[in-house]
Amino acid sequence: MLGGSPPRRNAGGRMGTRRFPIQERPWHRKGNGCWSLSLGVRGLRVRVEQRKPGGTFHRAYWKPGKGWRYQSLGTNSKTESRRLSELFLRELERSEGRYTQVTEPLVLEQLWTRYQQEAPGYRQNTERTKAQKRSDAKLLMAGLAAQKRVDHFTRNDIDRYVEMRRTGHGWPDGRVTQPVRARGIEGELKLLITMILWATRERRPDGSWLLAENPLRGLKLPKEDNPLRPVATYDRFVKVRDTVKQLAEAAPQERGRTRWRRIELALVLAEATGARLGAIRGLRWSDITSDPPSIRWRAEFDKKGRERFVPLPEELASELRGFQVRLGVVGDGWLFPRAEQDVPWPRELFDQLLRHAERVAGVTKLKGGLWHPYRRKWATERKKMSLVDVKAAGGWRDTQTLLASYQQADEDTMLEVMASPVKLRERKAIQQGHSGTMASTRPGRPAGGRAGRSPVEVPVEVPVAVPVEVSAEVPVDVPTGVPADVPEELPEELSGNHRRNLWGKHWRKSQGKRPRKFVNSRLRAF
């Protein structure tokens, strides 16, 4: 071939094949000082490890149907052992014929698209939750690059994204956003991790995994050090409710008066039941029964998707019937109906009217909440009640969330804790009606324990000696010091064991000592 280029070395090779990537992973040092390393992808992985610090590296490989296979690499060098293990992986790839098909790398934008279309967990979400996830996904693709390969994500990428969200600066497209707290960033990263975990359990049409492994395994999400969990008070409720009544009376049209009355109804339900706003706005008049008084929370408007029936006190049931009369409701219908559609009010209308009422009332704005502080108020007021019943009535799934996020400390309860403690007292040993402590008096050993240790007082309870009716010649009091003499004859009431204890080897009159075993035996005798 004159004037042409020489043929490429692999021009005649097979096209459409590619070796699987061996990702760069750092060595891991265990607690005992041994080094370990994992190479390959799921389904074709080799582990390199030491069995003792500074020793020879060994290779471990799982062979399907036969179990683990181990072999020494004959070197204690990390570089050489890694090279030998990578060569072994390539040989396995060629011999087993796996991971040879060309697959396009999974990028973040493609992962989000497939997650929306194929993930059952996403399709089961409500429209409000889907809208929130779409907003989070847009931010993730703007901050992490929509065309970035998912398997190339590192913790440094996540750290840079967290910094961008905290400060609002540093976006790749030059935008500037409002700084957000750790709670909002946590929700966005949870969506990313959820999509990655779904991809590691999904296969492509050729049988390969959509994502071989989780590149963010072990990632710690940012946590809020000082979470905003405001709690409303009953005084705030009374003041805002009185303002709502005044706004209803001052409204020029009947439509405005009815709207403010319904907001008053929503405020009463939030304060008295502790329910979420989403569950309150989805109530119908048929959900409130009078015989017996109870309320039904519908599953389609519940955050956890559960239907609940909760009993109501007679006072609250009577007040709800009064609202029904004042609103002129006949038959069934929404408690908060739209005029033009058979749907309840939107959440935005509840928020708008309550904010206006709070401004007119002159109450301080609660940072971090509008309706939910009344739910925390409801839970905090019931701290001394049964957790199981409070959880069931309020609609919590577990008591841990109730205790950690809703029942808050209040000044009255803290003052009660500080003012009425139960003093911690030591248990005193009683002997012959006197208070004291019992210490070890074993011969050859210092009081309080073994030789060489400092004496330790062991608080115990010793029963008070009770006299027994015996002859007058026999002293029956428990001696407190060295006895002057030992009686020649013992009373008949004493058992054989007591006699042996009194006259046995533990009785050392010549040294003037009373071992502990002897003292206990005399006490048992009486």
C-alpha positions in Angstrom: 0.0 0.0 0.0 1.8 3.0 -1.3 1.1 6.2 0.5 -1.2 4.6 2.9 -1.1 4.1 6.6 -0.1 0.7 8.0 -3.0 -1.3 9.3 -3.8 -0.9 13.0 -2.7 -3.6 15.3 -6.2 -4.6 16.4 -7.9 -3.9 13.0 -8.8 -7.6 12.6 -9.9 -8.1 16.1 -13.4 -8.6 17.2 -15.5 -5.5 17.4 -18.3 -4.7 19.9 -16.5 -6.1 22.9 -15.0 -4.4 25.9 -13.4 -5.4 29.1 -15.1 -4.7 32.4 -13.6 -1.7 34.3 -11.4 -2.4 37.3 -12.2 0.6 39.5 -9.5 2.3 41.5 -10.1 1.4 45.1 -7.9 2.3 48.1 -6.4 -0.3 50.3 -8.2 -0.8 53.6 -6.3 -1.4 56.9 -8.2 -3.5 59.4 -8.1 -3.1 63.1 -5.5 -5.9 63.6 -3.1 -4.1 61.1 -3.7 -6.3 58.1 -4.3 -4.8 54.6 -7.2 -5.8 52.3 -8.4 -4.8 48.9 -11.5 -5.7 46.8 -11.3 -5.7 43.0 -13.7 -6.3 40.2 -17.5 -5.9 39.9 -20.4 -7.8 41.3 -20.4 -11.3 40.0 -16.7 -11.3 39.2 -14.8 -10.1 42.2 -11.4 -10.9 43.8 -10.4 -10.1 47.4 -6.8 -9.6 48.4 -5.9 -9.7 52.1 -3.3 -10.4 54.7 -3.6 -13.0 57.4 -1.1 -11.3 59.7 0.5 -7.9 59.7 3.4 -7.7 57.3 2.7 -11.2 56.0 2.1 -12.6 52.6 -1.0 -11.5 50.6 -3.6 -14.1 49.7 -6.2 -14.1 46.9 -9.8 -15.1 47.6 -12.2 -15.8 44.7 -15.8 -17.2 44.8 -16.4 -19.9 42.3 -20.1 -20.5 41.7 -21.1 -24.0 42.8 -17.8 -24.8 44.4 -17.3 -22.0 47.0 -14.3 -19.9 48.0 -10.9 -20.6 46.4 -7.8 -19.3 48.1 -4.2 -19.0 46.9 -1.1 -17.3 48.2 0.4 -14.6 46.0 3.9 -15.1 47.4 4.6 -11.4 48.1 4.0 -8.9 50.9 4.1 -6.0 48.5 0.7 -4.2 48.0 1.7 -3.1 44.5 2.7 -6.5 43.3 -0.3 -8.3 44.8 -2.7 -5.8 43.1 -1.0 -6.4 39.8 -1.2 -10.2 40.1 -4.9 -10.0 41.1 -5.8 -7.8 38.2 -4.1 -10.3 35.8 -6.1 -13.1 37.5 -9.3 -11.1 36.9 -8.6 -10.7 33.2 -7.9 -14.4 32.9 -11.3 -15.1 34.5 -13.0 -12.7 32.2 -11.6 -14.4 29.1 -12.1 -18.0 30.4 -15.7 -17.4 31.5 -16.7 -15.0 28.7 -18.5 -12.6 30.9 -18.7 -8.8 30.8 -17.8 -8.7 27.1 -20.9 -6.9 25.7 -20.7 -3.2 25.0 -23.0 -1.3 27.3 -23.5 2.4 27.4 -22.4 3.9 30.8 -25.3 5.0 33.0 -25.4 8.8 33.4 -27.4 10.7 36.0 -30.0 12.0 33.6 -30.7 8.5 32.2 -30.9 7.1 35.7 -33.6 9.7 36.7 -35.6 9.0 33.5 -35.6 5.2 34.0 -36.3 5.6 37.7 -39.5 7.6 37.0 -40.6 5.1 34.3 -39.7 1.8 35.9 -39.4 2.1 39.7 -42.6 1.0 41.6 -41.6 3.0 44.6 -41.8 6.2 42.6 -45.0 5.4 40.8 -46.8 4.7 44.2 -46.0 8.2 45.5 -48.6 10.9 45.6 -48.6 13.7 43.1 -47.3 16.1 45.8 -44.4 13.8 46.6 -43.6 13.3 42.9 -43.4 17.0 42.4 -41.0 17.4 45.3 -38.8 14.6 43.9 -38.8 16.2 40.4 -37.6 19.5 42.0 -34.9 17.6 43.9 -33.8 15.8 40.7 -33.4 19.0 38.8 -31.1 20.4 41.5 -29.1 17.2 41.6 -28.5 17.2 37.8 -27.6 20.9 37.9 -25.1 20.5 40.7 -23.6 17.1 39.8 -23.9 17.3 36.0 -26.7 15.5 34.2 -24.2 13.7 31.8 -21.9 12.5 34.6 -21.5 8.8 34.9 -23.1 7.5 38.0 -20.3 4.9 38.7 -17.8 7.8 38.7 -19.5 9.6 41.6 -17.2 10.1 44.6 -17.6 11.5 48.1 -15.8 14.7 47.0 -18.6 15.3 44.4 -21.1 15.0 47.2 -19.1 17.3 49.5 -19.0 20.0 46.8 -22.7 19.7 46.2 -23.4 20.1 49.9 -21.3 23.2 50.0 -23.1 24.6 47.0 -26.4 24.1 48.6 -25.3 25.5 52.0 -23.9 28.7 50.5 -25.9 29.1 47.3 -22.7 29.7 45.2 -20.5 27.6 43.1 -23.0 26.1 40.7 -21.6 25.0 37.3 -24.0 27.1 35.3 -23.3 30.2 37.4 -26.7 30.4 39.1 -27.1 31.7 42.7 -29.6 30.1 45.0 -30.8 30.7 48.5 -28.8 28.9 51.2 -30.6 25.9 52.6 -30.2 23.9 55.8 -29.0 20.4 56.2 -32.6 19.0 56.3 -33.2 20.0 52.7 -29.9 18.7 51.5 -30.5 15.4 53.2 -33.8 15.0 51.3 -32.1 15.6 47.9 -29.2 13.2 48.6 -31.7 10.5 49.9 -33.3 10.6 46.5 -29.9 10.1 44.8 -29.1 7.2 47.0 -32.5 5.7 46.4 -32.1 5.8 42.7 -28.6 4.3 42.9 -29.8 1.4 45.1 -32.7 0.8 42.6 -30.2 0.7 39.7 -28.0 -1.9 41.5 -31.0 -4.3 41.6 -32.1 -3.7 38.0 -30.7 -5.7 35.1 -30.3 -4.7 31.4 -31.9 -6.8 28.6 -28.5 -8.6 28.1 -28.5 -9.7 31.7 -25.9 -7.3 33.0 -26.6 -5.0 36.0 -27.8 -1.5 35.2 -25.3 -0.4 37.8 -22.6 -2.8 39.0 -22.3 -1.4 42.5 -23.1 1.6 44.7 -20.3 4.2 44.3 -21.6 6.1 47.4 -21.7 3.1 49.7 -21.2 4.2 53.3 -21.9 7.9 52.6 -23.1 9.8 55.7 -25.8 12.3 55.0 -25.7 15.7 56.5 -27.7 16.1 59.7 -29.3 19.1 61.2 -27.5 20.0 64.5 -30.3 22.4 65.6 -33.5 21.3 63.9 -36.4 23.8 63.8 -39.3 22.2 65.5 -41.5 25.0 66.8 -44.4 24.3 69.2 -47.6 26.3 69.4 -49.3 27.1 72.7 -52.9 27.2 73.8 -52.7 30.9 74.3 -51.6 31.4 70.7 -54.5 29.2 69.6 -57.1 31.2 71.6 -55.7 34.5 70.3 -55.7 33.4 66.6 -59.1 31.9 66.9 -60.6 35.1 68.3 -59.0 37.0 65.5 -60.5 34.6 62.9 -64.0 35.2 64.5 -63.6 38.9 64.2 -62.5 38.6 60.5 -65.5 36.5 59.8 -67.9 39.1 61.3 -66.1 41.9 59.5 -66.2 40.2 56.1 -68.5 42.2 53.7 -69.8 39.2 51.8 -71.2 35.8 52.8 -68.5 34.0 50.9 -65.8 35.7 53.0 -67.6 34.9 56.2 -68.0 31.3 55.3 -64.3 31.0 54.4 -63.2 32.4 57.7 -65.6 30.0 59.6 -64.0 27.1 57.8 -60.5 28.2 58.7 -61.7 28.4 62.3 -63.0 24.8 62.0 -59.6 23.7 60.6 -57.8 25.4 63.5 -60.0 23.7 66.1 -59.4 20.3 64.5 -55.6 20.9 64.4 -55.5 21.9 68.1 -57.9 19.2 69.4 -56.8 16.2 67.3 -53.2 16.9 66.4 -53.8 15.7 62.9 -51.8 16.8 59.9 -53.2 19.4 57.6 -53.3 17.0 54.7 -55.6 14.7 56.7 -57.8 17.6 57.9 -58.4 19.0 54.4 -59.5 15.6 53.2 -62.4 15.2 55.7 -66.0 14.8 54.7 -69.0 15.3 57.0 -69.8 11.6 56.9 -66.4 10.9 58.5 -67.6 12.5 61.8 -70.1 10.3 63.6 -72.1 11.1 66.8 -73.1 7.7 68.1 -70.5 7.0 69.4 -68.5 10.2 68.7 -65.6 9.3 66.5 -63.7 10.6 63.4 -62.4 8.7 60.4 -59.1 9.7 58.8 -59.1 8.6 55.2 -56.1 6.6 53.8 -55.9 8.6 50.6 -55.2 11.8 52.6 -53.0 10.2 55.2 -49.2 10.6 55.0 -48.7 6.9 55.9 -51.6 5.7 53.7 -53.5 4.2 56.6 -57.2 4.6 57.5 -57.9 5.3 61.2 -60.9 5.6 63.4 -60.3 7.7 66.5 -62.9 8.3 69.3 -63.8 11.9 70.1 -64.7 13.5 73.4 -68.3 14.6 73.7 -67.4 18.3 73.9 -65.5 18.3 70.6 -68.2 16.3 68.9 -70.8 18.9 70.0 -68.6 21.7 68.8 -68.2 20.1 65.4 -72.0 19.7 65.1 -72.3 23.5 65.9 -70.0 24.3 63.0 -72.1 22.1 60.7 -75.2 24.1 61.7 -73.5 27.5 61.3 -72.2 26.6 57.9 -75.6 25.4 56.8 -74.4 22.0 55.6 -77.0 19.5 54.5 -76.0 15.9 53.7 -72.5 14.7 52.9 -69.7 16.8 51.4 -66.2 18.1 52.0 -65.5 20.1 55.1 -63.5 22.5 52.9 -65.1 22.3 49.5 -64.1 24.2 46.3 -66.8 26.1 44.7 -66.2 25.0 41.1 -64.9 21.4 41.6 -65.6 18.4 43.8 -62.3 18.6 45.6 -61.1 20.0 48.9 -59.3 23.3 49.3 -55.6 23.4 48.2 -53.0 23.6 50.9 -51.9 27.0 49.7 -55.3 28.5 50.7 -55.1 27.2 54.2 -51.6 28.6 54.6 -52.5 32.0 53.1 -55.6 32.5 55.4 -53.8 31.4 58.6 -50.8 33.7 57.9 -53.1 36.6 57.4 -55.0 35.8 60.7 -51.7 35.6 62.6 -50.5 38.9 61.3 -53.8 40.6 62.3 -53.6 38.9 65.7 -50.1 40.2 66.2 -48.6 36.9 67.3 -44.9 36.1 66.7 -44.3 34.1 63.6 -43.1 30.6 64.3 -39.9 30.0 62.3 -40.1 26.6 60.6 -43.8 25.8 60.8 -47.4 27.0 60.3 -49.8 24.2 61.0 -47.4 21.5 62.2 -46.6 23.3 65.5 -50.1 22.5 66.6 -49.4 18.8 66.1 -46.3 19.1 68.3 -48.4 21.0 70.9 -50.9 18.2 70.9 -48.1 15.6 71.4 -46.3 17.6 74.1 -49.4 18.1 76.2 -49.8 14.3 76.4 -46.2 13.5 77.6 -47.5 11.8 80.8 -50.0 9.6 79.0 -49.5 6.1 77.5 -47.2 6.2 74.5 -49.1 3.5 72.7 -52.4 5.4 72.9 -50.9 8.7 72.0 -49.2 7.1 69.0 -52.4 5.5 67.8 -54.6 8.6 68.3 -52.1 10.9 66.6 -51.3 8.6 63.7 -47.6 7.9 64.2 -46.1 4.7 63.0 -43.7 4.3 65.9 -43.0 5.8 69.3 -39.4 6.7 68.4 -40.5 9.5 66.0 -43.1 10.7 68.5 -40.4 11.0 71.3 -37.6 12.4 69.1 -39.5 14.9 66.9 -42.8 15.8 68.5 -42.8 15.6 72.3 -40.7 18.6 73.2 -39.4 19.8 76.6 -41.4 22.6 78.2 -40.7 25.0 81.1 -43.4 23.7 83.4 -42.2 20.1 83.2 -38.5 21.1 83.5 -39.3 23.2 86.6 -41.1 20.2 88.1 -38.0 18.1 87.4 -35.8 20.6 89.1 -38.0 21.3 92.1 -39.1 17.8 93.1 -36.3 15.3 92.9 -36.1 12.0 94.7 -33.0 12.0 96.7 -30.7 9.0 96.2 -29.8 7.4 99.6 -27.4 4.7 100.6 -28.8 1.5 102.0 -27.6 1.2 105.6 -26.7 -2.0 107.4 -28.6 -2.5 110.7 -27.0 -4.4 113.6 -28.5 -4.3 117.1 -30.6 -1.3 116.1 -27.6 0.8 115.0 -26.8 2.1 111.5 -23.5 1.3 109.9 -21.8 -0.6 107.1 -20.5 -4.1 107.0 -16.9 -4.7 106.0 -14.9 -7.8 105.5 -13.2 -9.1 108.6 -11.7 -12.3 107.4 -8.4 -13.2 109.1 -5.3 -12.4 107.1 -7.1 -10.0 104.8 -7.8 -6.3 105.3 -11.3 -5.1 105.8 -13.1 -4.5 102.5 -11.6 -7.2 100.2 -8.5 -8.9 99.1 -5.0 -8.1 100.3 -3.5 -5.1 98.6 -6.8 -3.5 97.9 -8.3 -0.5 99.7 -11.1 -1.3 102.1 -14.5 -1.2 100.4 -17.7 -0.7 102.4 -20.4 -3.1 101.1 -23.8 -1.8 102.1 -26.0 -4.7 103.1 -29.1 -5.2 105.2 -28.6 -7.4 108.3 -31.7 -8.5 110.2 -32.0 -7.2 113.8 -31.3 -9.9 116.4 -34.5 -11.3 117.9 -34.1 -12.9 121.4 -35.1 -16.5 121.8 -36.5 -18.0 125.0 -33.7 -20.0 126.6 -32.3 -20.5 130.1 -31.2 -17.4 131.9 -27.7 -18.8 132.3 -27.1 -18.7 128.6 -26.3 -15.2 127.1 -28.3 -14.9 123.9 -27.2 -11.4 122.8 -25.1 -11.1 119.7 -21.6 -10.1 120.9 -20.2 -6.9 119.7 -16.6 -7.4 120.8 -14.3 -10.2 122.0 -16.3 -12.6 124.3 -15.2 -12.9 127.9 -15.8 -16.6 127.8 -17.6 -19.3 125.9 -20.4 -21.1 127.7 -19.6 -24.7 128.5 -23.1 -25.9 127.5 -25.0 -24.6 124.5 -28.8 -24.3 124.5 -30.8 -27.2 123.1 -32.6 -24.9 120.7 -29.4 -24.5 118.6 -29.1 -27.0 115.7 -26.1 -29.1 114.9 -24.9 -26.8 112.3 -24.9 -23.9 114.7 -23.0 -25.9 117.3 -20.3 -26.8 114.8 -20.0 -23.1 113.7 -19.7 -22.0 117.3 -17.1 -24.6 118.3 -15.5 -25.4 114.9 -12.3 -24.2 113.4 -13.6 -20.7 112.7 -13.7 -20.0 116.5 -10.3 -18.4 117.3 -10.6 -17.3 120.9 -6.9 -17.1 121.5 -6.4 -14.4 118.9 -9.5 -12.5 119.8 -10.9 -12.5 116.3 -14.3 -13.3 115.0 -14.4 -14.4 111.4 -17.4 -13.3 109.2 -18.7 -16.8 109.0 -18.8 -17.1 112.8 -20.7 -13.8 113.1 -23.2 -14.9 110.5 -23.7 -18.2 112.2 -24.5 -16.6 115.5 -27.0 -14.3 113.9 -28.7 -17.2 112.2 -28.8 -19.0 115.6 -31.1 -16.3 117.0 
